[in-house]
């Protein structure tokens, strides 16, 4: 499938979902703390809008919504550069909108939340 790696296909198969491609020229919203090594890596996928994949990715534990809603918390990053910031999240990027992920060495949590599909 174009825009979906073999690793992403395997992840989607494990969770019984149809992959939704993440073209390399589209963007994710990602927190700078991910690049700086904050772990675990958290990610949720909303519905894509424009040239975005719908993914929002951050590092560390639960973050106060007031912080994540600041204009400077998430920065746009092309999918082609996500592996440089967080290679461990790449296998999950083809999960469909509505999915969430927490991952760090030795730990994986993946879920579906229909509230993520509300615009």
LINBELHU-V324446 format. One record per helix or strand of 3 or more residues. SS is the DSSP state (~ for helix, > for strand). FROM is the first residue (numbers start at 1). LEN is the number of residues. If there is no record, write none. Layout:
# LINBELHU-V324446
ss=(SS,SS)
from=(FROM,FROM)
len=(LEN,LEN)
This chain:
# LINBELHU-V324446
ss=(~,>,~,>,>,~,>,~,>,>,~)
from=(6,27,32,41,52,65,74,79,99,107,114)
len=(9,5,4,5,8,4,5,14,6,6,4)
